[in-house]
Amino acid sequence: MKSLVLLSFSLTFLTQVLADDSFVEEASEQVSANTMSMQFEDAEQEWCLSPYHAIHASVRHNEARGIGYKKGYTTLEFFGIYDGFGSDFMPFFDLRGHVFNDGKVAGNLGIGERSLISSINHIYGSYIYYDVRKVGHSQATQQISPGFELVGERMEYRVNGYFPIVKRKGRKFDYKFDKFTGNNILLKYKQNQTMMGGDAEVGVHIPQNTTYDVYAAAGPYYFHSSNASAWGGRVRFLGRYKEYVSLEVDYSYDKLFRNIVQGSVALTVPFGGKLKRCGRCCGDNLLLSRASFAPARFEIPVVKKVHKKEKAINPATGNPWVVWFVNNTSHSAGTFESPFSTLLAAQTASSPNNMIYVFPGDGTTTGMDAGITLKDGQNFFGSGTKQQFATKQGTIAIPAFSNALPVIAGDVTTGNSNVISGFNVTSGIVGNSVATNLNNLTVANNIIATGILFQGTGSVNIYNNTVTGVTGAGAGIGLFAAPQGLIAGEISNNFLSLSINPPTDNGILLANVNENNPGVFNFSVANNTITQYPTAIRSTALGTNSTIEVIGNTIFGPKGVASLNSCIVFQNNVSGRNGQNGSILIANNNVTQPNNENAAIGIFDNALPASPLFQETLSIQDNVLTIIETAGGGGIEFITANTLNVTMIGNIATPIIPTGLLNPSYFFITQNNGIINIGSLENNTGTFGATGNVNLVLPSGD
């Protein structure tokens, strides 16, 4: 129309210029007439309006699992398409956030454009999405997803691609023991892998109206990763009432993810103007209504949890664990398939940081009666119990491979950082009676006829053992700190029952390689059962700032033993220190002490005061103490030449004494001007007494 106006004006100018003085006036009238004609024709032009709006927000829930995920999720979507450039170019954006039923999140950000192809009355669209999904605790998978579509009033055609970015493979997790093979250990683990792939669909709108829309679509899909692939097909049915409510049911099948049925419901709130285009119309514009919604695609990145295997890696070497196997009914190469027949063969073949794994064989000590000397870093395991060992992949449990513990005889001589577990040691000690500066030891789940001995520094953990004897160092379990060394760890859940008659020595002893140059203990003795040892637990001459906890032990002393021992003894623990503080907690122990010269709990710091003055801090709480047929002593006894800071709360001390003897439950005895400061004396059951040179300091109000 504008071209016609310009052409008319040009012809008027060429024929009348210079010929008539009224040219300007006539030309102006002509332009005005043509402009009015153009405005009238524009007013006659039709604009096609879609009944659907250009912008909407939706909330949707999908239930339950889908392709590449196992939980349902809820979605909040914001979609908008812009028609201000005309129907030949309508850009759109799509923003979605998803929250899965287990709290994990995902999201999509998409942009694209749609163009009307008038010749075929279809809309062509192209788009690209960024998809992200939280998979594990620290893993987020990401992908770029382009797509193309051709949308008509009745038919729709669509193709999408999915291309992971960053890392396609997540961290390996959930490592577990799989099997022994040769001289190695195989572990199985899981890994989330983001799958690359694509899908296509062809769909049809069954009714041709915008009030009720029923859409059916079907098409193939394919996804793959380095360890899995899936060819499958998908069918979906969508029902929509106007633009407000929609229901959808999907069914898919492939050999990897199998049968999946998923349903969803969505509520939509439209706003803004309605989509429009200039041109021929036929009632409600169905075609524009198709452009009011985001393209159909796999909005959740497809992730497959794969199961894989690899060798267990020894963190001490960075190489696969090397395991030597022993079974006294075999006679070959030391592999799992053909073990050695003797412990000596495994000792000879093995190197530091190897594992020696022993089967019970014929149940005798044949081939296993000469003891074994372990090299540094070796694990010595029996097959009759579950074992745990360190790997670069984490701590792994080996299930029990037999119903009985292997029976061995002779000393199990330790080096540095050994783990001994799962044996019936019928003779010899577990430990090292010669080396006095070893590092680290774990002894667990054994039956030991003699005892356990450690001399040195480091982490020491001794638990779930049965001990029936004493070592040459005077204890069923003896720990001796190297000079200035530190021993940290625990002795816990052991059963110690002395079988030697007459009974002698200590059940558990915490002491020093050199009493005049003590080491430090940061240690717990907890939940052990100790019977028939004259002294169940003894600590002597601990170094500066030692912290000891004796908690939850059950103790029964031997009857008929007359000695100066007590069931729990802390003795001379100030000797050789430099005036710094220490801490001792004795709590929740159940002690029965028959016919002993001293007490169930004895604190005997008999040495001269250190310089500057040392202050020992003691807390004795909630112990149940029974003293049977006592001729002297009591439940708790203090003898000190130093300063003790004591808290006593909730103890029950019950002396069962012959008629005529009136022994108190608690003694406070000082020598050489020692001082006992009682910080709290509450809820104790029993009587109190003090003898000797006593300076008993009670806080105000007690």
ABEGO torsion letter per residue (X at the ends): XAAAAAAAAAAAAAAABGABAAAAAAAAAAAAAAAAAAAAAAAABBBBBBABBABBBBBBBBOBBBBGBABBBBBBBBBBBBAAAEAABBBBBBBBBBBBAAGBBBBBBBBBBBBBBAAAGBBBBBBBBBBBBBABAABBBBBBBBBBBBBBAABBBBBBBBBBBEBABBBBBGBBBABBBEABBBBBBBBBBBBBEBBBBBBBBABBBAABBBBBBBEBBBBBBAABBBBBBBBBBBBBBEAABBBBBBBBBBAAAEBBBBBBBBBBBBBEBBBBBBEBBBEBBAAAAAAABBBBBBABBBBBBBBBBBBBBBAAAGBBBBBBBBBAABABAGBAABBBABAAAAAAABBBGBBBBBBAEAGBABGAAAEBBBBBGBBBBBAABBBBBBBAAEBBBBBBABABBBBBBEBBBBBBGBBBBGBBBABEBBEBAABAABBEBBBBGBBBABEBBBBEBEBBBBBGBBBABBBAAGBABBBBBBBGBBBBEBBBGBBBBBABOBBBEBABBBBBABAABBBBBBBBBBGBBBBGBABABBBBGBBBGBBBBBBGBBBBBBBGBBBABBABBBBGAABGBAGBBBBBBBBGBBBBBBGBABBABBBBBABBBBOBBBBBBBBBBGBBBBBBGBABEBABBBBBABBBBBBBBGBBBBBBBBBGBBBBABBBBBBGGBBBBBABBBGBBEBBBBBEBBBBBBBBGX
